[in-house]
Amino acid sequence: MKPEAPRTEELPIYESLIRERGDVVEEARVVAEETQHQMSLALAGVASAPQETGAS
């Protein structure tokens, strides 16, 4: 039998890291969803011009 993975409530260091550094996993998920949406639009031929996010 395989042991269950610990739940987030049982990992105080994880909660501490999220408070200190932010939820990187959540941020990556949001960016991935936005990118997927933009690519769907691009493949459908309705995408707008790309926006630059970098500072010059």
PDBQT receptor file of N, H, CA, C and O in Angstrom, charges set to zero:
ATOM      1  N   MET A   1       0.840  -1.185   0.000  1.00  0.00    +0.000 N 
ATOM      2  CA  MET A   1       0.000   0.000   0.000  1.00  0.00    +0.000 C 
ATOM      3  C   MET A   1       0.885   1.248   0.000  1.00  0.00    +0.000 C 
ATOM      4  O   MET A   1       1.904   1.300   0.688  1.00  0.00    +0.000 OA
ATOM      5  N   LYS A   2       0.490   2.220  -0.759  1.00  0.00    +0.000 N 
ATOM      6  H   LYS A   2      -0.338   2.177  -1.317  1.00  0.00    +0.000 HD
ATOM      7  CA  LYS A   2       1.265   3.451  -0.925  1.00  0.00    +0.000 C 
ATOM      8  C   LYS A   2       0.835   4.488   0.115  1.00  0.00    +0.000 C 
ATOM      9  O   LYS A   2      -0.361   4.734   0.270  1.00  0.00    +0.000 OA
ATOM     10  N   PRO A   3       1.783   5.102   0.828  1.00  0.00    +0.000 N 
ATOM     11  CA  PRO A   3       1.396   6.136   1.806  1.00  0.00    +0.000 C 
ATOM     12  C   PRO A   3       0.873   7.374   1.090  1.00  0.00    +0.000 C 
ATOM     13  O   PRO A   3       1.318   7.713  -0.007  1.00  0.00    +0.000 OA
ATOM     14  N   GLU A   4      -0.081   8.043   1.733  1.00  0.00    +0.000 N 
ATOM     15  H   GLU A   4      -0.443   7.768   2.624  1.00  0.00    +0.000 HD
ATOM     16  CA  GLU A   4      -0.651   9.261   1.157  1.00  0.00    +0.000 C 
ATOM     17  C   GLU A   4       0.331  10.415   1.286  1.00  0.00    +0.000 C 
ATOM     18  O   GLU A   4       1.114  10.477   2.234  1.00  0.00    +0.000 OA
ATOM     19  N   ALA A   5       0.279  11.327   0.324  1.00  0.00    +0.000 N 
ATOM     20  H   ALA A   5      -0.357  11.277  -0.446  1.00  0.00    +0.000 HD
ATOM     21  CA  ALA A   5       1.119  12.520   0.383  1.00  0.00    +0.000 C 
ATOM     22  C   ALA A   5       0.604  13.418   1.497  1.00  0.00    +0.000 C 
ATOM     23  O   ALA A   5      -0.603  13.485   1.728  1.00  0.00    +0.000 OA
ATOM     24  N   PRO A   6       1.501  14.109   2.190  1.00  0.00    +0.000 N 
ATOM     25  CA  PRO A   6       1.060  15.019   3.261  1.00  0.00    +0.000 C 
ATOM     26  C   PRO A   6       0.227  16.163   2.695  1.00  0.00    +0.000 C 
ATOM     27  O   PRO A   6       0.493  16.661   1.602  1.00  0.00    +0.000 OA
ATOM     28  N   ARG A   7      -0.765  16.562   3.443  1.00  0.00    +0.000 N 
ATOM     29  H   ARG A   7      -0.981  16.157   4.332  1.00  0.00    +0.000 HD
ATOM     30  CA  ARG A   7      -1.606  17.686   3.030  1.00  0.00    +0.000 C 
ATOM     31  C   ARG A   7      -0.895  18.987   3.333  1.00  0.00    +0.000 C 
ATOM     32  O   ARG A   7       0.014  19.030   4.162  1.00  0.00    +0.000 OA
ATOM     33  N   THR A   8      -1.314  20.058   2.653  1.00  0.00    +0.000 N 
ATOM     34  H   THR A   8      -2.053  20.023   1.980  1.00  0.00    +0.000 HD
ATOM     35  CA  THR A   8      -0.678  21.363   2.829  1.00  0.00    +0.000 C 
ATOM     36  C   THR A   8      -0.744  21.832   4.278  1.00  0.00    +0.000 C 
ATOM     37  O   THR A   8       0.197  22.457   4.766  1.00  0.00    +0.000 OA
ATOM     38  N   GLU A   9      -1.854  21.538   4.977  1.00  0.00    +0.000 N 
ATOM     39  H   GLU A   9      -2.618  21.031   4.580  1.00  0.00    +0.000 HD
ATOM     40  CA  GLU A   9      -1.981  21.976   6.369  1.00  0.00    +0.000 C 
ATOM     41  C   GLU A   9      -0.909  21.355   7.253  1.00  0.00    +0.000 C 
ATOM     42  O   GLU A   9      -0.571  21.899   8.304  1.00  0.00    +0.000 OA
ATOM     43  N   GLU A  10      -0.379  20.225   6.828  1.00  0.00    +0.000 N 
ATOM     44  H   GLU A  10      -0.654  19.783   5.974  1.00  0.00    +0.000 HD
ATOM     45  CA  GLU A  10       0.623  19.522   7.613  1.00  0.00    +0.000 C 
ATOM     46  C   GLU A  10       2.044  19.964   7.271  1.00  0.00    +0.000 C 
ATOM     47  O   GLU A  10       3.001  19.419   7.822  1.00  0.00    +0.000 OA
ATOM     48  N   LEU A  11       2.200  20.917   6.392  1.00  0.00    +0.000 N 
ATOM     49  H   LEU A  11       1.423  21.359   5.944  1.00  0.00    +0.000 HD
ATOM     50  CA  LEU A  11       3.514  21.374   5.961  1.00  0.00    +0.000 C 
ATOM     51  C   LEU A  11       3.699  22.855   6.296  1.00  0.00    +0.000 C 
ATOM     52  O   LEU A  11       3.558  23.707   5.418  1.00  0.00    +0.000 OA
ATOM     53  N   PRO A  12       4.013  23.170   7.561  1.00  0.00    +0.000 N 
ATOM     54  CA  PRO A  12       4.135  24.581   7.935  1.00  0.00    +0.000 C 
ATOM     55  C   PRO A  12       5.206  25.319   7.149  1.00  0.00    +0.000 C 
ATOM     56  O   PRO A  12       5.080  26.523   6.924  1.00  0.00    +0.000 OA
ATOM     57  N   ILE A  13       6.257  24.626   6.729  1.00  0.00    +0.000 N 
ATOM     58  H   ILE A  13       6.359  23.648   6.912  1.00  0.00    +0.000 HD
ATOM     59  CA  ILE A  13       7.294  25.315   5.966  1.00  0.00    +0.000 C 
ATOM     60  C   ILE A  13       6.751  25.782   4.618  1.00  0.00    +0.000 C 
ATOM     61  O   ILE A  13       7.149  26.836   4.122  1.00  0.00    +0.000 OA
ATOM     62  N   TYR A  14       5.841  25.002   4.021  1.00  0.00    +0.000 N 
ATOM     63  H   TYR A  14       5.518  24.146   4.425  1.00  0.00    +0.000 HD
ATOM     64  CA  TYR A  14       5.224  25.392   2.751  1.00  0.00    +0.000 C 
ATOM     65  C   TYR A  14       4.413  26.668   2.936  1.00  0.00    +0.000 C 
ATOM     66  O   TYR A  14       4.522  27.595   2.133  1.00  0.00    +0.000 OA
ATOM     67  N   GLU A  15       3.606  26.723   3.980  1.00  0.00    +0.000 N 
ATOM     68  H   GLU A  15       3.517  25.970   4.632  1.00  0.00    +0.000 HD
ATOM     69  CA  GLU A  15       2.806  27.925   4.261  1.00  0.00    +0.000 C 
ATOM     70  C   GLU A  15       3.715  29.129   4.504  1.00  0.00    +0.000 C 
ATOM     71  O   GLU A  15       3.419  30.236   4.054  1.00  0.00    +0.000 OA
ATOM     72  N   SER A  16       4.806  28.911   5.208  1.00  0.00    +0.000 N 
ATOM     73  H   SER A  16       5.046  28.012   5.574  1.00  0.00    +0.000 HD
ATOM     74  CA  SER A  16       5.753  29.983   5.492  1.00  0.00    +0.000 C 
ATOM     75  C   SER A  16       6.384  30.507   4.199  1.00  0.00    +0.000 C 
ATOM     76  O   SER A  16       6.523  31.717   4.020  1.00  0.00    +0.000 OA
ATOM     77  N   LEU A  17       6.764  29.599   3.305  1.00  0.00    +0.000 N 
ATOM     78  H   LEU A  17       6.652  28.616   3.451  1.00  0.00    +0.000 HD
ATOM     79  CA  LEU A  17       7.360  30.007   2.035  1.00  0.00    +0.000 C 
ATOM     80  C   LEU A  17       6.373  30.784   1.171  1.00  0.00    +0.000 C 
ATOM     81  O   LEU A  17       6.760  31.739   0.498  1.00  0.00    +0.000 OA
ATOM     82  N   ILE A  18       5.114  30.387   1.183  1.00  0.00    +0.000 N 
ATOM     83  H   ILE A  18       4.800  29.611   1.730  1.00  0.00    +0.000 HD
ATOM     84  CA  ILE A  18       4.102  31.111   0.409  1.00  0.00    +0.000 C 
ATOM     85  C   ILE A  18       3.955  32.523   0.941  1.00  0.00    +0.000 C 
ATOM     86  O   ILE A  18       3.858  33.475   0.166  1.00  0.00    +0.000 OA
ATOM     87  N   ARG A  19       3.938  32.668   2.268  1.00  0.00    +0.000 N 
ATOM     88  H   ARG A  19       4.017  31.895   2.898  1.00  0.00    +0.000 HD
ATOM     89  CA  ARG A  19       3.838  34.013   2.855  1.00  0.00    +0.000 C 
ATOM     90  C   ARG A  19       5.050  34.867   2.493  1.00  0.00    +0.000 C 
ATOM     91  O   ARG A  19       4.910  36.058   2.215  1.00  0.00    +0.000 OA
ATOM     92  N   GLU A  20       6.242  34.262   2.495  1.00  0.00    +0.000 N 
ATOM     93  H   GLU A  20       6.355  33.294   2.720  1.00  0.00    +0.000 HD
ATOM     94  CA  GLU A  20       7.466  35.016   2.232  1.00  0.00    +0.000 C 
ATOM     95  C   GLU A  20       7.690  35.294   0.755  1.00  0.00    +0.000 C 
ATOM     96  O   GLU A  20       8.081  36.398   0.377  1.00  0.00    +0.000 OA
ATOM     97  N   ARG A  21       7.440  34.289  -0.082  1.00  0.00    +0.000 N 
ATOM     98  H   ARG A  21       7.122  33.392   0.225  1.00  0.00    +0.000 HD
ATOM     99  CA  ARG A  21       7.823  34.378  -1.494  1.00  0.00    +0.000 C 
ATOM    100  C   ARG A  21       6.658  34.459  -2.471  1.00  0.00    +0.000 C 
ATOM    101  O   ARG A  21       6.864  34.737  -3.653  1.00  0.00    +0.000 OA
ATOM    102  N   GLY A  22       5.452  34.223  -2.004  1.00  0.00    +0.000 N 
ATOM    103  H   GLY A  22       5.284  33.998  -1.044  1.00  0.00    +0.000 HD
ATOM    104  CA  GLY A  22       4.303  34.186  -2.897  1.00  0.00    +0.000 C 
ATOM    105  C   GLY A  22       4.070  32.763  -3.386  1.00  0.00    +0.000 C 
ATOM    106  O   GLY A  22       4.936  31.898  -3.246  1.00  0.00    +0.000 OA
ATOM    107  N   ASP A  23       2.911  32.532  -3.952  1.00  0.00    +0.000 N 
ATOM    108  H   ASP A  23       2.208  33.234  -4.066  1.00  0.00    +0.000 HD
ATOM    109  CA  ASP A  23       2.541  31.202  -4.423  1.00  0.00    +0.000 C 
ATOM    110  C   ASP A  23       2.962  31.066  -5.883  1.00  0.00    +0.000 C 
ATOM    111  O   ASP A  23       2.185  31.353  -6.794  1.00  0.00    +0.000 OA
ATOM    112  N   VAL A  24       4.193  30.629  -6.092  1.00  0.00    +0.000 N 
ATOM    113  H   VAL A  24       4.824  30.396  -5.352  1.00  0.00    +0.000 HD
ATOM    114  CA  VAL A  24       4.770  30.531  -7.428  1.00  0.00    +0.000 C 
ATOM    115  C   VAL A  24       4.003  29.532  -8.283  1.00  0.00    +0.000 C 
ATOM    116  O   VAL A  24       3.831  29.753  -9.482  1.00  0.00    +0.000 OA
ATOM    117  N   VAL A  25       3.543  28.447  -7.693  1.00  0.00    +0.000 N 
ATOM    118  H   VAL A  25       3.682  28.267  -6.719  1.00  0.00    +0.000 HD
ATOM    119  CA  VAL A  25       2.789  27.443  -8.440  1.00  0.00    +0.000 C 
ATOM    120  C   VAL A  25       1.495  28.050  -8.978  1.00  0.00    +0.000 C 
ATOM    121  O   VAL A  25       1.140  27.822 -10.134  1.00  0.00    +0.000 OA
ATOM    122  N   GLU A  26       0.796  28.808  -8.162  1.00  0.00    +0.000 N 
ATOM    123  H   GLU A  26       1.084  28.994  -7.223  1.00  0.00    +0.000 HD
ATOM    124  CA  GLU A  26      -0.447  29.468  -8.599  1.00  0.00    +0.000 C 
ATOM    125  C   GLU A  26      -0.158  30.481  -9.698  1.00  0.00    +0.000 C 
ATOM    126  O   GLU A  26      -0.890  30.552 -10.685  1.00  0.00    +0.000 OA
ATOM    127  N   GLU A  27       0.902  31.263  -9.536  1.00  0.00    +0.000 N 
ATOM    128  H   GLU A  27       1.497  31.205  -8.734  1.00  0.00    +0.000 HD
ATOM    129  CA  GLU A  27       1.260  32.257 -10.545  1.00  0.00    +0.000 C 
ATOM    130  C   GLU A  27       1.584  31.587 -11.874  1.00  0.00    +0.000 C 
ATOM    131  O   GLU A  27       1.181  32.080 -12.928  1.00  0.00    +0.000 OA
ATOM    132  N   ALA A  28       2.307  30.469 -11.839  1.00  0.00    +0.000 N 
ATOM    133  H   ALA A  28       2.635  30.068 -10.983  1.00  0.00    +0.000 HD
ATOM    134  CA  ALA A  28       2.645  29.742 -13.060  1.00  0.00    +0.000 C 
ATOM    135  C   ALA A  28       1.392  29.191 -13.724  1.00  0.00    +0.000 C 
ATOM    136  O   ALA A  28       1.291  29.191 -14.951  1.00  0.00    +0.000 OA
ATOM    137  N   ARG A  29       0.432  28.719 -12.924  1.00  0.00    +0.000 N 
ATOM    138  H   ARG A  29       0.514  28.718 -11.927  1.00  0.00    +0.000 HD
ATOM    139  CA  ARG A  29      -0.819  28.201 -13.468  1.00  0.00    +0.000 C 
ATOM    140  C   ARG A  29      -1.581  29.298 -14.204  1.00  0.00    +0.000 C 
ATOM    141  O   ARG A  29      -2.102  29.073 -15.296  1.00  0.00    +0.000 OA
ATOM    142  N   VAL A  30      -1.643  30.488 -13.600  1.00  0.00    +0.000 N 
ATOM    143  H   VAL A  30      -1.219  30.671 -12.713  1.00  0.00    +0.000 HD
ATOM    144  CA  VAL A  30      -2.357  31.612 -14.211  1.00  0.00    +0.000 C 
ATOM    145  C   VAL A  30      -1.697  32.012 -15.531  1.00  0.00    +0.000 C 
ATOM    146  O   VAL A  30      -2.387  32.230 -16.527  1.00  0.00    +0.000 OA
ATOM    147  N   VAL A  31      -0.373  32.110 -15.544  1.00  0.00    +0.000 N 
ATOM    148  H   VAL A  31       0.188  31.933 -14.735  1.00  0.00    +0.000 HD
ATOM    149  CA  VAL A  31       0.342  32.482 -16.765  1.00  0.00    +0.000 C 
ATOM    150  C   VAL A  31       0.142  31.416 -17.842  1.00  0.00    +0.000 C 
ATOM    151  O   VAL A  31      -0.031  31.751 -19.013  1.00  0.00    +0.000 OA
ATOM    152  N   ALA A  32       0.165  30.142 -17.461  1.00  0.00    +0.000 N 
ATOM    153  H   ALA A  32       0.306  29.870 -16.509  1.00  0.00    +0.000 HD
ATOM    154  CA  ALA A  32      -0.045  29.064 -18.425  1.00  0.00    +0.000 C 
ATOM    155  C   ALA A  32      -1.442  29.139 -19.031  1.00  0.00    +0.000 C 
ATOM    156  O   ALA A  32      -1.603  28.949 -20.237  1.00  0.00    +0.000 OA
ATOM    157  N   GLU A  33      -2.452  29.415 -18.208  1.00  0.00    +0.000 N 
ATOM    158  H   GLU A  33      -2.321  29.570 -17.229  1.00  0.00    +0.000 HD
ATOM    159  CA  GLU A  33      -3.817  29.536 -18.719  1.00  0.00    +0.000 C 
ATOM    160  C   GLU A  33      -3.949  30.729 -19.666  1.00  0.00    +0.000 C 
ATOM    161  O   GLU A  33      -4.611  30.626 -20.699  1.00  0.00    +0.000 OA
ATOM    162  N   GLU A  34      -3.329  31.853 -19.326  1.00  0.00    +0.000 N 
ATOM    163  H   GLU A  34      -2.791  31.937 -18.488  1.00  0.00    +0.000 HD
ATOM    164  CA  GLU A  34      -3.373  33.034 -20.196  1.00  0.00    +0.000 C 
ATOM    165  C   GLU A  34      -2.682  32.744 -21.526  1.00  0.00    +0.000 C 
ATOM    166  O   GLU A  34      -3.183  33.125 -22.584  1.00  0.00    +0.000 OA
ATOM    167  N   THR A  35      -1.545  32.078 -21.473  1.00  0.00    +0.000 N 
ATOM    168  H   THR A  35      -1.139  31.768 -20.613  1.00  0.00    +0.000 HD
ATOM    169  CA  THR A  35      -0.803  31.727 -22.677  1.00  0.00    +0.000 C 
ATOM    170  C   THR A  35      -1.607  30.781 -23.550  1.00  0.00    +0.000 C 
ATOM    171  O   THR A  35      -1.657  30.943 -24.770  1.00  0.00    +0.000 OA
ATOM    172  N   GLN A  36      -2.234  29.796 -22.930  1.00  0.00    +0.000 N 
ATOM    173  H   GLN A  36      -2.194  29.664 -21.940  1.00  0.00    +0.000 HD
ATOM    174  CA  GLN A  36      -3.058  28.855 -23.684  1.00  0.00    +0.000 C 
ATOM    175  C   GLN A  36      -4.213  29.588 -24.383  1.00  0.00    +0.000 C 
ATOM    176  O   GLN A  36      -4.529  29.299 -25.537  1.00  0.00    +0.000 OA
ATOM    177  N   HIS A  37      -4.829  30.525 -23.684  1.00  0.00    +0.000 N 
ATOM    178  H   HIS A  37      -4.572  30.760 -22.746  1.00  0.00    +0.000 HD
ATOM    179  CA  HIS A  37      -5.920  31.303 -24.275  1.00  0.00    +0.000 C 
ATOM    180  C   HIS A  37      -5.414  32.131 -25.466  1.00  0.00    +0.000 C 
ATOM    181  O   HIS A  37      -6.056  32.172 -26.516  1.00  0.00    +0.000 OA
ATOM    182  N   GLN A  38      -4.272  32.782 -25.296  1.00  0.00    +0.000 N 
ATOM    183  H   GLN A  38      -3.750  32.749 -24.443  1.00  0.00    +0.000 HD
ATOM    184  CA  GLN A  38      -3.700  33.591 -26.376  1.00  0.00    +0.000 C 
ATOM    185  C   GLN A  38      -3.354  32.724 -27.582  1.00  0.00    +0.000 C 
ATOM    186  O   GLN A  38      -3.582  33.133 -28.721  1.00  0.00    +0.000 OA
ATOM    187  N   MET A  39      -2.814  31.548 -27.350  1.00  0.00    +0.000 N 
ATOM    188  H   MET A  39      -2.628  31.216 -26.425  1.00  0.00    +0.000 HD
ATOM    189  CA  MET A  39      -2.449  30.656 -28.453  1.00  0.00    +0.000 C 
ATOM    190  C   MET A  39      -3.692  30.126 -29.161  1.00  0.00    +0.000 C 
ATOM    191  O   MET A  39      -3.678  29.947 -30.379  1.00  0.00    +0.000 OA
ATOM    192  N   SER A  40      -4.758  29.875 -28.418  1.00  0.00    +0.000 N 
ATOM    193  H   SER A  40      -4.769  30.020 -27.428  1.00  0.00    +0.000 HD
ATOM    194  CA  SER A  40      -6.024  29.453 -29.035  1.00  0.00    +0.000 C 
ATOM    195  C   SER A  40      -6.538  30.546 -29.971  1.00  0.00    +0.000 C 
ATOM    196  O   SER A  40      -6.993  30.267 -31.080  1.00  0.00    +0.000 OA
ATOM    197  N   LEU A  41      -6.460  31.797 -29.506  1.00  0.00    +0.000 N 
ATOM    198  H   LEU A  41      -6.091  32.024 -28.605  1.00  0.00    +0.000 HD
ATOM    199  CA  LEU A  41      -6.879  32.917 -30.342  1.00  0.00    +0.000 C 
ATOM    200  C   LEU A  41      -5.983  33.052 -31.574  1.00  0.00    +0.000 C 
ATOM    201  O   LEU A  41      -6.470  33.303 -32.676  1.00  0.00    +0.000 OA
ATOM    202  N   ALA A  42      -4.687  32.888 -31.387  1.00  0.00    +0.000 N 
ATOM    203  H   ALA A  42      -4.291  32.684 -30.491  1.00  0.00    +0.000 HD
ATOM    204  CA  ALA A  42      -3.744  32.999 -32.500  1.00  0.00    +0.000 C 
ATOM    205  C   ALA A  42      -4.014  31.918 -33.540  1.00  0.00    +0.000 C 
ATOM    206  O   ALA A  42      -3.998  32.195 -34.740  1.00  0.00    +0.000 OA
ATOM    207  N   LEU A  43      -4.259  30.707 -33.099  1.00  0.00    +0.000 N 
ATOM    208  H   LEU A  43      -4.272  30.482 -32.124  1.00  0.00    +0.000 HD
ATOM    209  CA  LEU A  43      -4.533  29.619 -34.035  1.00  0.00    +0.000 C 
ATOM    210  C   LEU A  43      -5.862  29.811 -34.750  1.00  0.00    +0.000 C 
ATOM    211  O   LEU A  43      -6.046  29.328 -35.867  1.00  0.00    +0.000 OA
ATOM    212  N   ALA A  44      -6.788  30.517 -34.109  1.00  0.00    +0.000 N 
ATOM    213  H   ALA A  44      -6.638  30.910 -33.202  1.00  0.00    +0.000 HD
ATOM    214  CA  ALA A  44      -8.074  30.801 -34.737  1.00  0.00    +0.000 C 
ATOM    215  C   ALA A  44      -7.995  32.031 -35.654  1.00  0.00    +0.000 C 
ATOM    216  O   ALA A  44      -8.947  32.334 -36.373  1.00  0.00    +0.000 OA
ATOM    217  N   GLY A  45      -6.862  32.734 -35.623  1.00  0.00    +0.000 N 
ATOM    218  H   GLY A  45      -6.089  32.489 -35.038  1.00  0.00    +0.000 HD
ATOM    219  CA  GLY A  45      -6.667  33.900 -36.483  1.00  0.00    +0.000 C 
ATOM    220  C   GLY A  45      -7.261  35.177 -35.945  1.00  0.00    +0.000 C 
ATOM    221  O   GLY A  45      -7.475  36.122 -36.705  1.00  0.00    +0.000 OA
ATOM    222  N   VAL A  46      -7.539  35.235 -34.643  1.00  0.00    +0.000 N 
ATOM    223  H   VAL A  46      -7.366  34.468 -34.026  1.00  0.00    +0.000 HD
ATOM    224  CA  VAL A  46      -8.127  36.449 -34.075  1.00  0.00    +0.000 C 
ATOM    225  C   VAL A  46      -7.246  37.081 -33.007  1.00  0.00    +0.000 C 
ATOM    226  O   VAL A  46      -7.720  37.908 -32.228  1.00  0.00    +0.000 OA
ATOM    227  N   ALA A  47      -5.992  36.710 -32.958  1.00  0.00    +0.000 N 
ATOM    228  H   ALA A  47      -5.607  36.037 -33.591  1.00  0.00    +0.000 HD
ATOM    229  CA  ALA A  47      -5.076  37.237 -31.937  1.00  0.00    +0.000 C 
ATOM    230  C   ALA A  47      -4.688  38.668 -32.267  1.00  0.00    +0.000 C 
ATOM    231  O   ALA A  47      -4.527  39.027 -33.434  1.00  0.00    +0.000 OA
ATOM    232  N   SER A  48      -4.541  39.478 -31.234  1.00  0.00    +0.000 N 
ATOM    233  H   SER A  48      -4.672  39.186 -30.286  1.00  0.00    +0.000 HD
ATOM    234  CA  SER A  48      -4.064  40.848 -31.413  1.00  0.00    +0.000 C 
ATOM    235  C   SER A  48      -2.532  40.835 -31.408  1.00  0.00    +0.000 C 
ATOM    236  O   SER A  48      -1.907  39.799 -31.179  1.00  0.00    +0.000 OA
ATOM    237  N   ALA A  49      -1.950  41.991 -31.661  1.00  0.00    +0.000 N 
ATOM    238  H   ALA A  49      -2.458  42.833 -31.846  1.00  0.00    +0.000 HD
ATOM    239  CA  ALA A  49      -0.491  42.098 -31.655  1.00  0.00    +0.000 C 
ATOM    240  C   ALA A  49       0.042  41.781 -30.257  1.00  0.00    +0.000 C 
ATOM    241  O   ALA A  49      -0.576  42.146 -29.257  1.00  0.00    +0.000 OA
ATOM    242  N   PRO A  50       1.182  41.104 -30.188  1.00  0.00    +0.000 N 
ATOM    243  CA  PRO A  50       1.749  40.763 -28.872  1.00  0.00    +0.000 C 
ATOM    244  C   PRO A  50       2.097  42.020 -28.083  1.00  0.00    +0.000 C 
ATOM    245  O   PRO A  50       2.503  43.030 -28.658  1.00  0.00    +0.000 OA
ATOM    246  N   GLN A  51       1.938  41.953 -26.767  1.00  0.00    +0.000 N 
ATOM    247  H   GLN A  51       1.608  41.133 -26.300  1.00  0.00    +0.000 HD
ATOM    248  CA  GLN A  51       2.256  43.069 -25.892  1.00  0.00    +0.000 C 
ATOM    249  C   GLN A  51       3.585  42.803 -25.213  1.00  0.00    +0.000 C 
ATOM    250  O   GLN A  51       3.840  41.692 -24.748  1.00  0.00    +0.000 OA
ATOM    251  N   GLU A  52       4.431  43.815 -25.156  1.00  0.00    +0.000 N 
ATOM    252  H   GLU A  52       4.224  44.717 -25.534  1.00  0.00    +0.000 HD
ATOM    253  CA  GLU A  52       5.720  43.654 -24.474  1.00  0.00    +0.000 C 
ATOM    254  C   GLU A  52       5.548  43.950 -23.001  1.00  0.00    +0.000 C 
ATOM    255  O   GLU A  52       4.903  44.928 -22.623  1.00  0.00    +0.000 OA
ATOM    256  N   THR A  53       6.131  43.095 -22.168  1.00  0.00    +0.000 N 
ATOM    257  H   THR A  53       6.655  42.300 -22.475  1.00  0.00    +0.000 HD
ATOM    258  CA  THR A  53       6.027  43.284 -20.725  1.00  0.00    +0.000 C 
ATOM    259  C   THR A  53       7.346  43.724 -20.113  1.00  0.00    +0.000 C 
ATOM    260  O   THR A  53       7.372  44.132 -18.952  1.00  0.00    +0.000 OA
ATOM    261  N   GLY A  54       8.431  43.655 -20.854  1.00  0.00    +0.000 N 
ATOM    262  H   GLY A  54       8.410  43.323 -21.797  1.00  0.00    +0.000 HD
ATOM    263  CA  GLY A  54       9.736  44.015 -20.310  1.00  0.00    +0.000 C 
ATOM    264  C   GLY A  54       9.931  45.518 -20.243  1.00  0.00    +0.000 C 
ATOM    265  O   GLY A  54       9.427  46.268 -21.079  1.00  0.00    +0.000 OA
ATOM    266  N   ALA A  55      10.673  45.939 -19.230  1.00  0.00    +0.000 N 
ATOM    267  H   ALA A  55      11.082  45.330 -18.551  1.00  0.00    +0.000 HD
ATOM    268  CA  ALA A  55      10.982  47.378 -19.084  1.00  0.00    +0.000 C 
ATOM    269  C   ALA A  55      12.197  47.708 -19.930  1.00  0.00    +0.000 C 
ATOM    270  O   ALA A  55      13.124  46.905 -20.032  1.00  0.00    +0.000 OA
ATOM    271  N   SER A  56      12.197  48.881 -20.534  1.00  0.00    +0.000 N 
ATOM    272  H   SER A  56      11.444  49.534 -20.451  1.00  0.00    +0.000 HD
ATOM    273  CA  SER A  56      13.327  49.294 -21.365  1.00  0.00    +0.000 C 
ATOM    274  C   SER A  56      14.151  50.332 -20.673  1.00  0.00    +0.000 C 
ATOM    275  O   SER A  56      15.147  50.799 -21.225  1.00  0.00    +0.000 OA
TER     276      SER A  56
